[in-house]
Amino acid sequence: MAFYESPRFPERIAVGAQGGPCFETTVVTTTAGYESRLGAWTYPLHKWDVSQGINADNTPTTHAELRAFFMTMRGKLHAFRFKDWTDFAATHTTGVVTGLTSTTFQLVKRYTSGAQSLDRKISKPIASGFELKNSGSTLTLTTDYTLDATTGIVTTTTSKTAANLTWAGEFDVPVRFDVDQMTAEALARTPTRGVLMRWAGIPLVEVRL
């Protein structure tokens, strides 16, 4: 198996994706009605179904593009970049880092509700438009730091404190198809749009890197 930085999953199909974060929790209910809950995962995996996006577009060109993408990814085998249109960016409020060494830092996005927060590792940032600040001051790419857009690791030219670094920009999610067969149905043929098709569920699942 491999991870392909390119091609990225087609954005116009991703727009219609349905899904979001998924946790794994075991709930045991006693005879008295009390619950014991055990969370198997500290961090969620995101899942989507992209069939709605392609069915809404419903053109032969788009269907051919998705089929070719699925074929080259070989179903579940290879992973790739996916844009989750419901959550694809961080601001300097939510974009923080965790320190790996005094000069290397992993990008994370922080989700906060009241006194509770959860940090999500961002391993596939978008280099274009990325911004890094230290204590509110904007740092200069190559002069002050470098960004590895394949891992989400920032390397600074001098030692920095993780708590002082924030970032802003867009990011993708590493995913794979969660099906080895795509099922399509030809609904009709029109003189202007060609063959109209419908696809059954096309699930994508996030992969941990």
C-alpha positions in Angstrom: 0.0 0.0 0.0 1.1 3.6 -0.5 0.0 7.1 0.2 -0.4 9.4 -2.9 0.0 13.1 -2.3 -1.3 13.5 -5.9 -3.9 13.3 -7.4 -6.1 14.7 -4.7 -9.7 13.4 -4.5 -11.8 15.6 -6.9 -13.0 18.6 -5.0 -16.3 19.1 -6.8 -17.3 15.5 -5.7 -16.0 16.1 -2.2 -18.4 19.0 -1.8 -21.4 16.7 -1.4 -19.8 14.3 1.0 -21.7 13.3 4.1 -19.9 12.4 7.2 -17.6 13.5 10.1 -15.7 12.4 13.1 -16.4 8.9 14.5 -15.4 7.6 17.9 -15.4 4.0 19.2 -17.2 3.7 22.5 -18.4 0.6 24.3 -21.5 1.1 26.5 -22.4 -1.5 29.1 -25.8 -1.0 30.9 -26.3 -2.7 34.3 -29.6 -4.3 35.4 -30.3 -1.2 37.4 -30.0 1.0 34.3 -26.6 2.6 35.1 -24.0 2.8 32.3 -20.3 2.1 32.1 -18.7 3.7 29.1 -15.2 2.9 27.7 -13.7 4.9 24.9 -11.4 2.8 22.8 -10.0 5.8 20.9 -8.6 9.0 22.2 -8.9 10.6 18.8 -11.6 10.1 16.2 -11.4 8.7 12.7 -13.4 10.6 10.2 -15.7 8.8 7.7 -17.7 10.0 4.7 -19.9 8.8 1.9 -19.2 10.7 -1.3 -21.9 9.1 -3.5 -24.2 12.1 -2.9 -21.7 14.5 -4.4 -21.2 12.5 -7.6 -25.0 11.8 -8.0 -25.8 15.5 -7.7 -23.3 16.3 -10.5 -24.3 13.3 -12.6 -22.3 14.0 -15.8 -20.4 11.3 -17.8 -17.2 13.4 -17.3 -17.4 13.4 -13.6 -18.3 9.7 -13.4 -15.3 8.9 -15.6 -13.0 10.9 -13.4 -14.2 9.2 -10.2 -13.9 5.7 -11.9 -10.4 6.4 -13.0 -9.5 7.7 -9.5 -10.9 4.6 -7.9 -9.1 2.3 -10.4 -5.7 3.9 -9.8 -6.2 3.8 -6.0 -7.1 0.1 -6.4 -10.1 0.3 -4.1 -9.0 0.1 -0.4 -5.3 -0.4 -1.2 -3.9 3.1 -1.5 -4.6 6.3 0.5 -4.9 9.9 -0.7 -5.7 13.5 0.2 -9.3 14.5 0.7 -10.8 17.9 1.3 -13.5 17.9 4.0 -15.5 21.0 3.1 -17.1 21.0 6.5 -13.7 21.4 8.3 -10.7 22.2 6.2 -9.0 25.2 7.8 -7.5 26.5 11.1 -7.1 30.0 12.4 -4.5 31.3 14.8 -7.0 30.6 17.5 -7.4 26.9 16.7 -4.1 26.2 14.9 -1.5 25.2 17.5 1.5 22.9 17.7 3.0 20.2 19.8 6.7 20.1 20.3 8.8 17.3 19.0 12.2 18.9 19.6 13.2 22.5 20.3 13.0 23.2 16.6 10.5 20.7 15.2 6.7 21.0 15.8 3.7 19.0 14.7 0.7 20.9 13.5 -2.6 20.3 15.4 -6.0 21.8 15.3 -7.6 22.5 18.7 -11.3 22.0 19.3 -12.6 23.7 22.4 -16.0 23.7 24.1 -16.1 25.4 27.5 -13.3 24.0 29.6 -12.8 20.9 27.4 -10.5 20.6 24.4 -9.2 18.0 22.0 -6.2 18.4 19.7 -6.3 16.8 16.2 -3.1 16.0 14.4 -2.8 17.8 11.0 -0.5 15.8 8.8 -1.6 17.1 5.4 -1.5 20.9 5.4 -1.8 23.0 2.3 1.4 24.9 1.7 -0.3 27.7 -0.2 -1.5 30.4 2.2 0.1 28.8 5.2 1.1 31.2 8.0 3.1 30.6 11.2 3.3 33.1 14.1 5.5 33.2 17.2 3.9 35.1 20.0 1.7 36.9 17.5 4.6 37.9 15.1 4.5 36.4 11.6 7.5 34.3 10.7 9.0 34.1 7.2 9.0 30.9 5.3 12.6 29.5 4.6 14.1 32.3 6.6 12.5 31.4 9.9 11.0 28.0 9.3 10.2 25.3 6.7 7.0 23.4 6.4 6.7 19.7 5.4 3.3 19.6 3.8 3.5 15.8 3.6 3.8 15.3 7.4 2.5 18.6 9.0 5.9 19.1 10.7 7.3 22.6 11.0 11.0 23.1 11.5 12.2 26.5 12.8 15.7 27.8 12.2 16.1 28.6 15.9 14.7 27.1 19.1 11.1 28.1 19.8 8.5 27.3 22.6 5.6 25.3 21.4 3.1 27.3 23.4 4.1 30.5 21.6 3.6 29.1 18.0 0.3 29.3 16.2 -0.6 28.7 12.6 -3.4 29.4 10.1 -4.2 27.7 6.8 -6.0 24.9 5.1 -5.5 21.2 5.3 -6.5 17.9 3.8 -7.4 14.6 5.5 -5.5 11.3 4.6 -8.2 8.8 3.6 -8.8 5.6 1.6 -11.8 4.1 0.0 -13.6 1.7 2.4 -14.9 -0.4 -0.5 -13.3 -2.6 -3.1 -16.2 -2.4 -5.6 -18.1 0.5 -6.9 -21.7 -0.1 -8.0 -23.1 2.1 -10.7 -26.5 2.1 -12.4 -27.3 3.7 -15.8 -30.6 5.5 -15.3 -31.2 7.1 -18.6 -29.6 8.5 -21.7 -30.2 12.1 -22.7 -29.2 13.9 -26.0 -27.6 16.8 -24.1 -26.0 15.2 -21.0 -25.3 11.7 -22.2 -25.8 8.7 -19.9 -27.2 9.6 -16.4 -25.9 7.3 -13.7 -26.4 6.7 -10.0 -23.8 5.2 -7.7 -24.4 3.3 -4.5 -22.6 4.2 -1.3 -19.0 5.2 -1.8 -17.4 5.3 1.7 -14.1 7.0 2.6 -12.4 6.5 5.9 -9.5 8.5 7.5 -6.2 6.6 8.0 -3.9 7.3 10.8 -0.4 8.3 9.8 
